[in-house]
Amino acid sequence: MAANSITTILDPYECIAKKNRKYASECTEVHLSNRGAESISDQFFHFGNVEVVWFQGNRLSRIENLESNFRIKEVYIQDNRLVSLAGLKSFKFLQVLLASGNQLRNLDKQLALLSRFAFLKKLDLFDNPVAEEPDYRLRLIYHVPQVQILDQSSVKGPERLRADEVVPNMDSVTATKNEKPAPKAPNSSLLERECLMAARNIKEQRRLKEEALLGQTFSTGIDKATLPPDCHHLKANRNHWSDPRKKVEHEILKPTAWERNDMRAIIEKRANKTELKRSDVEQLAEDLATNGIEEVGRVLRSAKVFDNSTWQDASATNMSSLARSLRIHSSRKGESLEEPHPLQPLLQDAFATMPVRDVTNFFLNLEWPRPHDDFLDSRISKLYEDAQRAEFAGYRESSLKSTH
C-alpha cells in the first residue's frame, strides 16, 4: 500500500542520454507516456527548446510547470484525467493538440482558450463530456476556424458554411437568455460585505474541490503495454554522442570567430617580428604544429605550409558555393583556375619578407584540429613534473633559510 501511494512525477530528464543542462537545452521531444504519473515535474524549466511532448496514458488532472516552454508545438495528452486546459496558455505556436479521453467540460470555457492558438491545425476532444454538448462540432469550427482536422475528421467546406449560418444565431439566443438585469448597488454595512466575501470564498473552495473530485475519475481502457512511438531526435542525439570515437567525426577543424581572435594575438606574439622571411614562417609553423596553442586547445595540422596540397585543401574548404561551382565547370572544360599561394612572394625569393599579420591570416585559414590523446598525456605529465620540481625547490629554499 505504501508503494502504491507514492505520486509519480513526469521527469523530462528520463528522456535524455546524459542528465545535464546542456543536453536538456538541446532536447526537442519528450516522451513520457503510460507512466501512471499524476503531476508534471518543474524540471521542464531546463528544457527551453522542447517542441513536442507525449503525456498520454497518465493520470494528470491539470497541465502545470510548463509556463516557460512556449516553443511547444505538439501536445499528446490523451487518456488522462484533465479537467482544464489552462496550462496551455503559454504555447503560442501550438499546432497539434490531442486531448481525447479526459474529463473536459464547459464548451464555452474551452472555446475561449482554444481560439487563442492561431496556428492550431489538429484537435481531438472526443470522449470528453464537452463533446456531448449540443452543436459541439459546429461551434468549434466557427470559433476555432484555423483547425483543419477535428476529432480525426477533416473539416469540410459545407461544415464551415453551416457553422457560419447556425452558430451566430445560436450565440445571440444564448446571450439573450442568460442576460440578467444589473442589480442595484445596495448600501451594505461592513458586516454584510464581510458575509458576502465569506460566501464567495466558500463558493470558490467548493468549485476547486469539485474539480479535484472530477479529476479522480479515470478510464481503465488503456493498454499500459503499448509503447510510445520512437523518438527519432532522441535516437540521433544518443548515436551522435554515445561513442567518443564518433565525436571526432563531428569535430570542427576550423577555428571559430572567438578562437581566431585569441589565436591571432598569440601567433603574432610567438613570431616576435613585424616582418617574416620564409625561414621564420617555417620555424613558426613547426612550433604551432608541435606545441599548438594551449589557450584554445588547437594544433596546426601540418607544418608544411608551403606545400600546394596544404593550401589547396584549405582553399577548397573556405571557397564559396559559387566559386566551387565555377571551378568544377572550368575543370570540365579543361581550364585551370588554380589560385596563387598566399605566401607566393616568400616562395619566389628566399630573402623576401611579409607582414606578420598576413602570415597569421593565412595560418588561421588552415585546419586546426584538437590535440590527440598522446599529446595531451605528455603535456599533463610535463606540467606534473614541473609542479613537482617547483614544490621541491620551495622545500629546499625553505630548509636553507631555516639552517641559516
N, C-alpha and C positions, 0 to 999 in steps of 0.2 A: 504493500500500500504506500509506503514511503517513497519508493522509486517512482510509482505512477503519479504521485502528487507534484513531482518536480516539473516546473514550467519550462518547456523547450523554447529556446530563442533562436531565431534565424540569424546566424552569424555569417556575413559575407566572406570572412577570411577563410572559410572552409572551401572556397571555390578557386583559390589561387595556390600556385606551387610553393611559393615562399611567403610566409606571413610577415610582410614588412610594408611600410608606407609606399615604397617605390612601386612594388607590384600592385598594390591596391589602387594607386593613382592611374595605372595603365590598364586596369581591368575594364571591359566594356559590357560584359554579360555576367549575370549572377544566376545560378541555377540552385534553388533551394526548395525543390518540390517534394511533396509527400514526406515531410519531416514530422508531422503532428505538432508543429510549433504553434504557440498562442500569442507570440509577440515578435516584433522586429528589433534587432539589436541597434543600438546607437552608433555602432562602428561603421555604419554606412556613410558617416560624415567623411571618412577617409577615401571613399570610392566616388570621387567627384566626376569621373568620366563614364560612369555606368549609363548605358542606353537601353538595355533590355533586362528585365527581372522576371524570374519564373518562381511564383509563390503558390501554385495550385496544389490542392490536396493537403492543406494545413488546417489550422483551427483559428485563424486570425479573425477577430471581430472588428478591427479597425486598422487602418494604414497609418503608421506613425514612424517618426525618426527618419523621414525621407525628405524633409524640407530643403536640404542643401543639394539634393540630387535633381536639379532642374533639367538636366540633359536627358532624362529618361524619355524614350520614345515608345517603348512597348512594355505593357504590363499584362502578365498572365497570372490571374489570381482566382481561377475557377475553383469551385467546391471548397469554400471556406465558410466562415460564419459572419461575413461582413454585414454590418447594419448601416454603414455610411461610407461614402467615397470622398469625404472631406480631405483625407490625406493626400489626394492627388492634385490639390490646388496649385502647387508649385511646378507641375510638369507642363511647362508652356509649349513644348514640342511634341506632346503626346499624339501618336498616330494609331496605335492599336491598344484596345482595352477589352480583354476577355474576362468578364466577371460573372459568368453564369454559375448557377448552383449556390447562391448565397442567400442572405435574408434582407435584401434591399427593399425598402418600402418608400411610399410617398413620391409619386412620379413628378410632381411639381418641384420638389426639392432636388431630385436628380437632374431634371431638365435645366434648372438654374445653374448647376455645376457643369454639366456636360457641354452646354452652349459656349463655355469659355474656351474650349480647346479648338482652336481654328484649324489645326492640322489633323484632327481625328478622322480616320478613314474607315476603321473597322471596329465594330462594337458588338459585344454579346452580353445581353442581360436576361436571357431566358432562364427558366427555373428559378426565378425570384418572385416574391409577392408583387413587386412593382409591374411585372409583365402581365399580371392578371387584371390590371386596372382597365377601364373602358377606353377604347381607341388608343391603346398604348403605342402601337407601331406608327399610326398616323401622326400622333403628337410628337414622337421622337423625330420622325422625318421632317416635320415642319420646324421644330425648334432647334434641331441639330442638323441643318441641311448639308454640312460638309461630310457626313457619314455616307459611305458608298456601299458598305456591307453591314447589314444589321441582322443579328441573330442568325448568322451563317447563310443569309439570303441577300442577294444584291437588291439594292433599291432601284426600282424601275421608274421610268418617266411617268406612266399613268399614276403610280402611287404618289409621286410628288404633286401632280395636278390635283389629285383627290385630297391630299393633305392641305393644299393651299385653299381649297374650297370649303372644307369642313372645319378645320381647326380654328380659324379666326372667329367664326360664328359660335363655336363651342366655348372658346375662351371668354367671349363677351357675355354669353349667357351665364357662365360660371361666375364671372366677376360681378354681374348684376345680382345674382342670387346671394352671394356672400357679402354684398355691400351692407354695412350697418351704419346707422346714424351715429355721428360723433357724439360721445357722451359729454354732458355738460360738466365742466370742471367744478367739483364740489368744494366747498370751503371746509376741508377736513382739518381736524385738530391734529396735534402732534401724535397723540396716542393712536388715532385712526390710521395715519400714514405709516406708523411703525407696524401696525397689524397687517396692512396691505402689503408691505415689504416682506414681512414674515411669510405671508401666504404665497407670494411669488417665489420665494426661496424654497418653500416646501414643494411647490409645483415643479420647479426645476429639478430638485432632488429626485422626485418620483419619476420624471422623464428620463433622467440618467440611469436610474435603477431599472426602468423598463427596457432601455436599450441594452443594458448589460445582460438582462434575462433573455432577451431575444437572441443575443449572441451566443447563448449556451446551446441552442438547438443546432444540431449538426447532422448532415446527411451521411448515412452509412454505406452509400452506394459507391464508394471509392475503392479502387483496387490498389492497395499500397505496394503491390509487387510491380506496378507499372513504372518503368524507368523514365526519367525526363529525357528529352532529345539531346543529342550530342552537341556540346558547345565547341564549335569549330575554332573560335578565337582562343578559348582556354587550351585546347589541344595544341594549337600552333604556338602559343606562348610557352607551354611546357617543353615542346620539342625544340624551341629556339634557345632556351636557357638551361635545359636539364643537364646536358653534357658539356663539360669545359672545352672539349675539342671542337664543338660546334660554335662556340663563341668566337673562335679565331676566324671562321668563315664570314662573320658579320662585322669584323673589325674595320674601322675607318682608318685607312692608311694615310690620308691627307690630314694635316693639322687643321683644327678648327680655327675660326676667326680669333677667338680668345687666346688659343695657344700660339698662333702666329705672332700676335702682338708681344707676348713674353719671349718667344724664341728669337725674334728679330734682335731685341736688345742683348740677349745672351750671346748670340753668334757674333755680333759686331764687337762685343767686349772681348771675346776669345780671339778674334782676329787681331785686335790691338793695333790696327793700322787703318788709315783712311783710304789708302790705295794698295791694291793687292796684285802681285805678279802670279804667274802660273804656279810657281813652286809654293807660294803662300797659300793659294787656293787648294792645291793638292794636300798640303800639310793640314789645313783646316778641315777638309773633307775627311781625312784619315782620322782626325781627332773626334769628329762628330759621329763617324761610323763605329769607332771603337768604344768611346766613352758615353756617347749620346748626350742628351740634355736631361739631367735628372729632375730638374724643376717641373717639367711637363711629362716625364716618363716616356720619351720617344728616342729612337736611334735612327740615324740615317741609314737607309737600306744598303747603299753601295757607295764606297769611297771613289769609285771610278767615274767621276762626274764629267770627264771629258770624252767618255765613250759615247758614240752615237746611239747605242741601244738604250742606255740610261736616259738620255734626253728624249728620244723618240717615245719611250713608254710614258714618260711624264707629260709630253706634249699631247699624246693621244688622249690621256685621261682628262687634261684640262681643256680640251677642244670643245667648242660648242657644237650643237647638233647640226647647224647649218654648215660649219666648216668641215665637219666629219663627212657629211653628205657630198660636199664639193670634192673632198679628197677621194672618196670612193668613185665618184663619177669620172674624175680625171684619170684615176688609175685604170679604169676600164678602157679609156681611150688611149692608154699608153703614155700619158703625160706624167711628168714628175713634179710634185708640189712640195718637196722637202724644204723645210724652213731652216735657215742658218742657225747654228748653235748660238745660244745667248752669250757664251764665252768665246765667240769666234775671234775677237782681237787677240786673246791670250793664246789661242791655238796657232795663229799666224806668226806671232812674234813673241819669242820667249822673254823678251825684256819689256814688253808692253804691260801696262797696268790698267786696272778697272776700279771704279769706286766700290768700296766695301758694301754699300747699300744695294748696288746692282747684283753683286755676287750673293748677298743674303737673300734677295728676292728670288734668285734662281734656285738656291737651296730649298727655300720654303715651298717651291712648286714640285719638288721631288717627293718620293714616298718615304714616310717616317713611321714604320711600324713600332709596336710596343716591344720592349726588350724581351728576349726569350728567358726561360726559367734558369738556364745556366748562368746567364749574365746577372740576373737578379741574385742568385745564390752567391756568386763570387763577390758581388757588391756588398751584400749583407755580411759576408764573412770578413771582408776588409774593414767595414765600419765597426764590427765587433772587435776585431784585433786593435784598431785604433783606439777604441774606448778602453780596452784593457791596458794598452800602453799608457794612455793618459792617466788612468787610475793608478798604475804602478808608479809613474813619475810623480804623481801627487803624494803618494805614501812615502816615496824616497825623499822628496823635498822636505816633508814634514818631520821625518825621522832625523834628517841632518840638522834641522833647526833645533830640535829638542836636545841633540847631543852638544851643540854649542851653547 
